[in-house]
Amino acid sequence: MSPQNTGPLKGLRILDMSRILAGPYATQLLGDMGADVIKVERPGMGDDTRGWGPPYVTAAAGEASNESAYYMSANRNKRSIAVDMADPEGAETLRCLAEKADVVIQNFKPKGLTKYGLDYDAISARNPATVYCSISGFGQTGPNSHRAGYDLLAQAAGGIMSLTGDPDGAPTKVGVGIADIMCGMYASNAILAALRHRDATGEGQHIDIALADTQVAWLANEGVNYLLSGDAPQRRGNQHPNIVPYQVFECADGHAVVAVGNDAQFTRFAALIGLPELAEDARFATNTARLEHRVALIATLEARIRQIKKTTLVADMEVAGVPGGEINTVPEVFVSEQVLARDMKITMPHPQAGSGHVDLIGNPVKFSATPVSYRHHPPLCGEHTDDILAEWLGEE
């Protein structure tokens, strides 16, 4: 028996024609919160990411299944229907499903669904209350709207790669598909806002969201630093553009993070590493001064911290109320007491897993009254086709 749906979006119907990561990540978040998400897939093929492995789910005989870890990361709490939209009958089935949906989401190229009668104009003509979200690489308008929507291209175009990596190294992508993930986050937020408007007025609308746009938005303080100063931000490795010291330091036996956020913390930090005089030095007494004299200060701190064991440094910072900590590997993350206490590692049953279950990453949102629930494993391609057609369209 599936866990009870306790989420705040219980009763909301979403037709998800997206694939890869940005759209699926958005709909997984909404599914965790209780929405009934119908994942539309190509018969016999499914979402491209099903084959993006290894690793794959380990089947009963110890062999790999055809369900990749990549696919599993963004597709729980959905049911899968296999429909060929290129077939006129299949396209009509999807139009009928869309008519019953509160939300339709897709990430085809701009105008890519027009030929199937599945674009916003066609869907809204049948149901003006539909909230229709289009995700693309560069948006529905502009000179780059025709370009493909890949995470790496968005990271490059949006400026984040120019800020990431060693100062003397090459521009570097973030270690996960952050353009896709942030686009999914913005999309889920926009969908909820549009639903509030729909509930108040009865009026649906079209949401146009682009990977590249969300990356520009994600420049945050560094982007505004440039807009106000006219100075192009530089790659600083693990250092912060506006706070010093706020970075990774090499210790006697590894590395640790020091995140001094104000002058009082710096005074305590200088004392705990045995250099209290630094806080009394006019060059370092304030954050503004520390920014101006960053090179000299960091050289002094690096020389001292290399003499301290990381466990000692972290423990001393904890006692002194100075933010900092260890740098966990991914294996260390998932065995940490904090992650386990916060249910950020979850286990779900899965029909292709030899163990009968798979481990996944939990949802970080903790509702006090309407908690998220994990009701459906990432579905097999077309696993729920008959059930969906019966429930949504009354077909036997």
DOTI-24806 format. One record per residue (C-alpha): residue number from 1; residue in one letter; z, y, x. Coordinates in steps of 0.001 Angstrom, whole numbers. Layout:
<atoms>
(atom NUM, 'A', (Z, Y, X)) ...
</atoms>
This chain:
<atoms>
(atom 1, 'M', (0, 0, 0)) (atom 2, 'S', (-948, 3440, 1312)) (atom 3, 'P', (1805, 6017, 1853)) (atom 4, 'Q', (2342, 8426, -1040)) (atom 5, 'N', (347, 11645, -967)) (atom 6, 'T', (3003, 14323, -538)) (atom 7, 'G', (803, 17133, 795)) (atom 8, 'P', (326, 20603, -697)) (atom 9, 'L', (-3429, 20018, -1142)) (atom 10, 'K', (-3057, 16930, -3331)) (atom 11, 'G', (-5809, 16965, -5969)) (atom 12, 'L', (-8235, 19006, -3859)) (atom 13, 'R', (-11644, 17366, -3443)) (atom 14, 'I', (-13704, 17895, -283)) (atom 15, 'L', (-17230, 16641, 335)) (atom 16, 'D', (-17566, 16484, 4107)) (atom 17, 'M', (-21142, 16365, 5395)) (atom 18, 'S', (-20076, 17325, 8921)) (atom 19, 'R', (-20006, 15146, 12013)) (atom 20, 'I', (-19013, 15170, 15709)) (atom 21, 'L', (-15822, 17283, 16091)) (atom 22, 'A', (-15562, 20820, 14651)) (atom 23, 'G', (-16117, 19899, 10987)) (atom 24, 'P', (-14305, 16551, 11138)) (atom 25, 'Y', (-11323, 18208, 12849)) (atom 26, 'A', (-11122, 20791, 10051)) (atom 27, 'T', (-11302, 18185, 7309)) (atom 28, 'Q', (-8783, 15913, 9031)) (atom 29, 'L', (-6285, 18788, 8954)) (atom 30, 'L', (-6977, 19324, 5244)) (atom 31, 'G', (-6799, 15586, 4598)) (atom 32, 'D', (-3414, 15382, 6307)) (atom 33, 'M', (-2262, 18085, 3898)) (atom 34, 'G', (-3255, 15973, 917)) (atom 35, 'A', (-6910, 16721, 169)) (atom 36, 'D', (-9201, 13872, -927)) (atom 37, 'V', (-11846, 14038, 1818)) (atom 38, 'I', (-15115, 12152, 1324)) (atom 39, 'K', (-16947, 11672, 4621)) (atom 40, 'V', (-20720, 11379, 4153)) (atom 41, 'E', (-22411, 9114, 6727)) (atom 42, 'R', (-25836, 7703, 7441)) (atom 43, 'P', (-26085, 4093, 6266)) (atom 44, 'G', (-25827, 1656, 9159)) (atom 45, 'M', (-25212, 4393, 11709)) (atom 46, 'G', (-22451, 6744, 10670)) (atom 47, 'D', (-21014, 9622, 12643)) (atom 48, 'D', (-22541, 9850, 16131)) (atom 49, 'T', (-19079, 9838, 17701)) (atom 50, 'R', (-18450, 6253, 16587)) (atom 51, 'G', (-20431, 5275, 19679)) (atom 52, 'W', (-18928, 7851, 22043)) (atom 53, 'G', (-16979, 5385, 24158)) (atom 54, 'P', (-15410, 3642, 25849)) (atom 55, 'P', (-12625, 3446, 25016)) (atom 56, 'Y', (-12976, 1708, 21664)) (atom 57, 'V', (-10471, 143, 19288)) (atom 58, 'T', (-9593, -3280, 20720)) (atom 59, 'A', (-10539, -6060, 18319)) (atom 60, 'A', (-8762, -9360, 17681)) (atom 61, 'A', (-10313, -11293, 20559)) (atom 62, 'G', (-9549, -8515, 23017)) (atom 63, 'E', (-13123, -7271, 22809)) (atom 64, 'A', (-14127, -3722, 21972)) (atom 65, 'S', (-15000, -2863, 18364)) (atom 66, 'N', (-17589, -251, 17440)) (atom 67, 'E', (-14954, 2397, 16642)) (atom 68, 'S', (-14469, 4829, 19528)) (atom 69, 'A', (-11280, 6676, 20402)) (atom 70, 'Y', (-13268, 9917, 20080)) (atom 71, 'Y', (-14147, 9120, 16468)) (atom 72, 'M', (-10583, 8040, 15731)) (atom 73, 'S', (-9226, 11387, 16935)) (atom 74, 'A', (-10714, 13441, 14086)) (atom 75, 'N', (-11300, 11213, 11058)) (atom 76, 'R', (-8098, 9889, 9538)) (atom 77, 'N', (-7192, 10643, 5911)) (atom 78, 'K', (-10813, 10378, 4832)) (atom 79, 'R', (-12875, 7898, 2877)) (atom 80, 'S', (-16434, 7113, 3937)) (atom 81, 'I', (-19510, 6953, 1739)) (atom 82, 'A', (-22846, 5818, 3180)) (atom 83, 'V', (-25709, 7836, 1649)) (atom 84, 'D', (-29185, 8606, 2995)) (atom 85, 'M', (-29770, 12270, 2204)) (atom 86, 'A', (-33407, 11945, 3294)) (atom 87, 'D', (-33951, 9696, 282)) (atom 88, 'P', (-34420, 11745, -2939)) (atom 89, 'E', (-32017, 9484, -4827)) (atom 90, 'G', (-29437, 9793, -2063)) (atom 91, 'A', (-29809, 13572, -2004)) (atom 92, 'E', (-29261, 13708, -5762)) (atom 93, 'T', (-26146, 11572, -5390)) (atom 94, 'L', (-24784, 14073, -2887)) (atom 95, 'R', (-25642, 17001, -5169)) (atom 96, 'C', (-23720, 15300, -7953)) (atom 97, 'L', (-20757, 14714, -5675)) (atom 98, 'A', (-20894, 18327, -4504)) (atom 99, 'E', (-20801, 19456, -8130)) (atom 100, 'K', (-17459, 17648, -8483)) (atom 101, 'A', (-16033, 18982, -5211)) (atom 102, 'D', (-13829, 21990, -4639)) (atom 103, 'V', (-15115, 22304, -1075)) (atom 104, 'V', (-18347, 21322, 677)) (atom 105, 'I', (-18461, 21475, 4466)) (atom 106, 'Q', (-21403, 20786, 6772)) (atom 107, 'N', (-22473, 21481, 10348)) (atom 108, 'F', (-26245, 21095, 10292)) (atom 109, 'K', (-28438, 23727, 11924)) (atom 110, 'P', (-28996, 26835, 9766)) (atom 111, 'K', (-31301, 25978, 6840)) (atom 112, 'G', (-31219, 22315, 7916)) (atom 113, 'L', (-30094, 21140, 4467)) (atom 114, 'T', (-32435, 23322, 2434)) (atom 115, 'K', (-35146, 20654, 2310)) (atom 116, 'Y', (-32660, 18228, 758)) (atom 117, 'G', (-31415, 20680, -1863)) (atom 118, 'L', (-27961, 20581, -245)) (atom 119, 'D', (-27762, 24159, 1018)) (atom 120, 'Y', (-25325, 26712, -373)) (atom 121, 'D', (-27785, 28259, -2828)) (atom 122, 'A', (-28625, 24877, -4355)) (atom 123, 'I', (-25030, 23696, -4568)) (atom 124, 'S', (-23606, 26973, -5897)) (atom 125, 'A', (-26293, 27074, -8588)) (atom 126, 'R', (-24799, 23875, -10003)) (atom 127, 'N', (-21170, 24869, -9371)) (atom 128, 'P', (-20562, 28588, -8736)) (atom 129, 'A', (-16892, 27860, -7954)) (atom 130, 'T', (-17765, 25795, -4884)) (atom 131, 'V', (-16316, 26877, -1551)) (atom 132, 'Y', (-19112, 25991, 879)) (atom 133, 'C', (-18437, 26088, 4625)) (atom 134, 'S', (-21297, 26049, 7143)) (atom 135, 'I', (-20376, 25405, 10782)) (atom 136, 'S', (-23018, 25978, 13459)) (atom 137, 'G', (-23288, 26804, 17117)) (atom 138, 'F', (-24203, 30470, 16801)) (atom 139, 'G', (-23989, 31252, 13090)) (atom 140, 'Q', (-26452, 31643, 10247)) (atom 141, 'T', (-27759, 34981, 11575)) (atom 142, 'G', (-28574, 36606, 14913)) (atom 143, 'P', (-31137, 35886, 17646)) (atom 144, 'N', (-29355, 32692, 18790)) (atom 145, 'S', (-28868, 31175, 15344)) (atom 146, 'H', (-31502, 28526, 16083)) (atom 147, 'R', (-29685, 27198, 19144)) (atom 148, 'A', (-27868, 23856, 19109)) (atom 149, 'G', (-24125, 23849, 18580)) (atom 150, 'Y', (-22547, 22029, 21509)) (atom 151, 'D', (-19011, 22697, 22679)) (atom 152, 'L', (-20020, 23289, 26294)) (atom 153, 'L', (-22670, 25834, 25276)) (atom 154, 'A', (-20158, 27698, 23139)) (atom 155, 'Q', (-17565, 27756, 25916)) (atom 156, 'A', (-20222, 29130, 28251)) (atom 157, 'A', (-21633, 31722, 25846)) (atom 158, 'G', (-18247, 32855, 24547)) (atom 159, 'G', (-16842, 33810, 27942)) (atom 160, 'I', (-13927, 31386, 28224)) (atom 161, 'M', (-15511, 29473, 31129)) (atom 162, 'S', (-15743, 32680, 33153)) (atom 163, 'L', (-11945, 32940, 32955)) (atom 164, 'T', (-11138, 29302, 33676)) (atom 165, 'G', (-10882, 27641, 37088)) (atom 166, 'D', (-9955, 28582, 40634)) (atom 167, 'P', (-10688, 32178, 41675)) (atom 168, 'D', (-13155, 31019, 44317)) (atom 169, 'G', (-14540, 28103, 42340)) (atom 170, 'A', (-17159, 27653, 39647)) (atom 171, 'P', (-16675, 28622, 36002)) (atom 172, 'T', (-14861, 25697, 34390)) (atom 173, 'K', (-14758, 24249, 30892)) (atom 174, 'V', (-11437, 23545, 29207)) (atom 175, 'G', (-10458, 19873, 29509)) (atom 176, 'V', (-10968, 19115, 25798)) (atom 177, 'G', (-13644, 20326, 23351)) (atom 178, 'I', (-11728, 23506, 22606)) (atom 179, 'A', (-14710, 25357, 21101)) (atom 180, 'D', (-15085, 22602, 18511)) (atom 181, 'I', (-11347, 22328, 17896)) (atom 182, 'M', (-10773, 26061, 17509)) (atom 183, 'C', (-13804, 26331, 15251)) (atom 184, 'G', (-12293, 23573, 13104)) (atom 185, 'M', (-8989, 25438, 13004)) (atom 186, 'Y', (-10681, 28682, 11913)) (atom 187, 'A', (-12751, 26762, 9368)) (atom 188, 'S', (-9748, 25094, 7736)) (atom 189, 'N', (-7963, 28450, 7571)) (atom 190, 'A', (-11008, 30155, 6037)) (atom 191, 'I', (-11425, 27364, 3473)) (atom 192, 'L', (-7839, 27774, 2303)) (atom 193, 'A', (-8290, 31557, 1999)) (atom 194, 'A', (-11505, 31091, 12)) (atom 195, 'L', (-9759, 28612, -2284)) (atom 196, 'R', (-7064, 31182, -3025)) (atom 197, 'H', (-9800, 33639, -4011)) (atom 198, 'R', (-11499, 30940, -6110)) (atom 199, 'D', (-8262, 30125, -7901)) (atom 200, 'A', (-7684, 33817, -8668)) (atom 201, 'T', (-11216, 34686, -9775)) (atom 202, 'G', (-13120, 31455, -10406)) (atom 203, 'E', (-15644, 32573, -7807)) (atom 204, 'G', (-16697, 30364, -4919)) (atom 205, 'Q', (-18351, 31626, -1751)) (atom 206, 'H', (-20191, 30743, 1432)) (atom 207, 'I', (-18248, 30601, 4710)) (atom 208, 'D', (-20409, 31084, 7820)) (atom 209, 'I', (-18505, 30118, 10974)) (atom 210, 'A', (-19873, 29656, 14480)) (atom 211, 'L', (-18526, 27931, 17570)) (atom 212, 'A', (-19589, 30842, 19773)) (atom 213, 'D', (-17910, 33423, 17515)) (atom 214, 'T', (-14617, 31551, 17530)) (atom 215, 'Q', (-14753, 31379, 21319)) (atom 216, 'V', (-15208, 35147, 21499)) (atom 217, 'A', (-12193, 35522, 19198)) (atom 218, 'W', (-10273, 33132, 21473)) (atom 219, 'L', (-10629, 35547, 24402)) (atom 220, 'A', (-7650, 37326, 22824)) (atom 221, 'N', (-5716, 39455, 25329)) (atom 222, 'E', (-8279, 39010, 28123)) (atom 223, 'G', (-11062, 40226, 25849)) (atom 224, 'V', (-9095, 43285, 24798)) (atom 225, 'N', (-8027, 43864, 28423)) (atom 226, 'Y', (-11738, 44341, 29150)) (atom 227, 'L', (-12478, 46417, 26045)) (atom 228, 'L', (-9705, 48890, 26899)) (atom 229, 'S', (-10172, 49046, 30670)) (atom 230, 'G', (-13844, 48310, 31243)) (atom 231, 'D', (-12820, 45948, 34061)) (atom 232, 'A', (-14259, 42433, 33825)) (atom 233, 'P', (-11486, 39806, 33786)) (atom 234, 'Q', (-11370, 37514, 36804)) (atom 235, 'R', (-10588, 33836, 37166)) (atom 236, 'R', (-7016, 33483, 38371)) (atom 237, 'G', (-6523, 29746, 38292)) (atom 238, 'N', (-3079, 29144, 36821)) (atom 239, 'Q', (-1928, 32755, 37096)) (atom 240, 'H', (-1547, 35105, 34133)) (atom 241, 'P', (-3556, 38349, 33921)) (atom 242, 'N', (-651, 40424, 32570)) (atom 243, 'I', (2591, 38721, 33669)) (atom 244, 'V', (3940, 37869, 37162)) (atom 245, 'P', (5211, 35297, 38055)) (atom 246, 'Y', (3700, 33120, 35336)) (atom 247, 'Q', (1932, 30159, 36918)) (atom 248, 'V', (2110, 26774, 38627)) (atom 249, 'F', (3999, 26520, 41911)) (atom 250, 'E', (3967, 23744, 44494)) (atom 251, 'C', (7440, 22309, 45029)) (atom 252, 'A', (8737, 20041, 47767)) (atom 253, 'D', (7753, 16932, 45792)) (atom 254, 'G', (5157, 18032, 43221)) (atom 255, 'H', (4407, 20967, 40958)) (atom 256, 'A', (6237, 22921, 38262)) (atom 257, 'V', (5560, 25813, 35902)) (atom 258, 'V', (7398, 29110, 36149)) (atom 259, 'A', (6927, 31420, 33139)) (atom 260, 'V', (8938, 34583, 33730)) (atom 261, 'G', (8455, 36762, 30660)) (atom 262, 'N', (10534, 39867, 31402)) (atom 263, 'D', (12423, 41706, 34128)) (atom 264, 'A', (15821, 40221, 33280)) (atom 265, 'Q', (14385, 36729, 33637)) (atom 266, 'F', (12891, 37695, 36987)) (atom 267, 'T', (16283, 38878, 38242)) (atom 268, 'R', (17820, 35514, 37303)) (atom 269, 'F', (14879, 33612, 38767)) (atom 270, 'A', (15086, 35437, 42095)) (atom 271, 'A', (18795, 34634, 42280)) (atom 272, 'L', (18439, 30938, 41464)) (atom 273, 'I', (15862, 30389, 44224)) (atom 274, 'G', (18100, 32189, 46708)) (atom 275, 'L', (16133, 35441, 46968)) (atom 276, 'P', (18124, 37922, 44829)) (atom 277, 'E', (16885, 40824, 46921)) (atom 278, 'L', (13415, 40489, 45365)) (atom 279, 'A', (14683, 41882, 42069)) (atom 280, 'E', (16029, 44933, 43860)) (atom 281, 'D', (12762, 45600, 45697)) (atom 282, 'A', (10891, 48460, 44011)) (atom 283, 'R', (7638, 46543, 44442)) (atom 284, 'F', (8925, 43714, 42250)) (atom 285, 'A', (11625, 45199, 40016)) (atom 286, 'T', (9346, 45604, 36976)) (atom 287, 'N', (6455, 43585, 35629)) (atom 288, 'T', (4097, 46523, 36115)) (atom 289, 'A', (5122, 46697, 39783)) (atom 290, 'R', (4850, 42935, 40165)) (atom 291, 'L', (1302, 43045, 38828)) (atom 292, 'E', (415, 45725, 41371)) (atom 293, 'H', (1993, 43760, 44233)) (atom 294, 'R', (1101, 40290, 42938)) (atom 295, 'V', (-309, 38961, 46239)) (atom 296, 'A', (2748, 39818, 48311)) (atom 297, 'L', (5202, 38517, 45733)) (atom 298, 'I', (3403, 35224, 45109)) (atom 299, 'A', (3121, 34539, 48845)) (atom 300, 'T', (6899, 34987, 49189)) (atom 301, 'L', (7658, 32831, 46149)) (atom 302, 'E', (5266, 30070, 47217)) (atom 303, 'A', (6873, 29803, 50647)) (atom 304, 'R', (10354, 29519, 49119)) (atom 305, 'I', (9539, 27196, 46208)) (atom 306, 'R', (7791, 24706, 48493)) (atom 307, 'Q', (11283, 24023, 49900)) (atom 308, 'I', (12788, 23137, 46481)) (atom 309, 'K', (12455, 19823, 44637)) (atom 310, 'K', (10800, 20226, 41246)) (atom 311, 'T', (13658, 18571, 39336)) (atom 312, 'T', (16111, 20971, 40983)) (atom 313, 'L', (13950, 23994, 40210)) (atom 314, 'V', (13472, 23022, 36568)) (atom 315, 'A', (17149, 22203, 36070)) (atom 316, 'D', (18248, 25478, 37638)) (atom 317, 'M', (15820, 27449, 35470)) (atom 318, 'E', (17149, 25677, 32382)) (atom 319, 'V', (20725, 26677, 33241)) (atom 320, 'A', (19695, 30263, 34031)) (atom 321, 'G', (17602, 30683, 30877)) (atom 322, 'V', (14356, 31147, 32789)) (atom 323, 'P', (11326, 29557, 31064)) (atom 324, 'G', (9678, 26790, 33077)) (atom 325, 'G', (9183, 23067, 33207)) (atom 326, 'E', (7505, 19957, 34492)) (atom 327, 'I', (3760, 19382, 34235)) (atom 328, 'N', (3356, 16180, 32283)) (atom 329, 'T', (467, 13770, 32601)) (atom 330, 'V', (-990, 12520, 29312)) (atom 331, 'P', (889, 9173, 29649)) (atom 332, 'E', (4114, 11115, 30233)) (atom 333, 'V', (3456, 13250, 27143)) (atom 334, 'F', (3349, 10276, 24799)) (atom 335, 'V', (6591, 8710, 26043)) (atom 336, 'S', (8558, 11963, 26150)) (atom 337, 'E', (11604, 12195, 23906)) (atom 338, 'Q', (10391, 15508, 22462)) (atom 339, 'V', (6986, 14178, 21405)) (atom 340, 'L', (8534, 11080, 19844)) (atom 341, 'A', (11204, 13124, 18063)) (atom 342, 'R', (8514, 15395, 16601)) (atom 343, 'D', (6308, 12499, 15392)) (atom 344, 'M', (3382, 13676, 17487)) (atom 345, 'K', (2488, 10046, 18165)) (atom 346, 'I', (1835, 8044, 15002)) (atom 347, 'T', (775, 4489, 14198)) (atom 348, 'M', (-1643, 3548, 11426)) (atom 349, 'P', (-2997, 177, 10260)) (atom 350, 'H', (-6654, -445, 11096)) (atom 351, 'P', (-8845, -3394, 10017)) (atom 352, 'Q', (-10701, -3722, 13339)) (atom 353, 'A', (-7666, -3539, 15619)) (atom 354, 'G', (-6524, -6856, 17025)) (atom 355, 'S', (-2953, -5645, 16854)) (atom 356, 'G', (-3486, -4567, 13256)) (atom 357, 'H', (-2818, -927, 14052)) (atom 358, 'V', (-3911, 2048, 16152)) (atom 359, 'D', (-1901, 4842, 17737)) (atom 360, 'L', (-3055, 8387, 16962)) (atom 361, 'I', (-1913, 11974, 17509)) (atom 362, 'G', (233, 13358, 14694)) (atom 363, 'N', (-239, 16580, 12767)) (atom 364, 'P', (1887, 19413, 14234)) (atom 365, 'V', (2594, 21112, 10883)) (atom 366, 'K', (6054, 20377, 9475)) (atom 367, 'F', (6351, 21341, 5786)) (atom 368, 'S', (9867, 21343, 4335)) (atom 369, 'A', (8804, 20564, 742)) (atom 370, 'T', (5295, 19048, 955)) (atom 371, 'P', (5061, 17048, 4196)) (atom 372, 'V', (1777, 15749, 5523)) (atom 373, 'S', (1067, 12074, 4962)) (atom 374, 'Y', (-1084, 9532, 6755)) (atom 375, 'R', (-2746, 7614, 3930)) (atom 376, 'H', (-6123, 6429, 5250)) (atom 377, 'H', (-7089, 5060, 8653)) (atom 378, 'P', (-10268, 6563, 10150)) (atom 379, 'P', (-12737, 4809, 7838)) (atom 380, 'L', (-15409, 2289, 8660)) (atom 381, 'C', (-18903, 3552, 7889)) (atom 382, 'G', (-19452, 3313, 4123)) (atom 383, 'E', (-16122, 1557, 3622)) (atom 384, 'H', (-15381, 3353, 340)) (atom 385, 'T', (-18862, 3920, -1109)) (atom 386, 'D', (-18322, 1973, -4343)) (atom 387, 'D', (-14838, 3391, -4949)) (atom 388, 'I', (-16020, 6977, -4462)) (atom 389, 'L', (-19021, 6629, -6772)) (atom 390, 'A', (-16765, 5110, -9433)) (atom 391, 'E', (-14017, 7718, -9124)) (atom 392, 'W', (-16119, 10861, -8746)) (atom 393, 'L', (-19248, 9990, -10743)) (atom 394, 'G', (-18093, 7176, -13021)) (atom 395, 'E', (-20688, 4766, -11654)) (atom 396, 'E', (-19972, 1048, -11933)) 
</atoms>
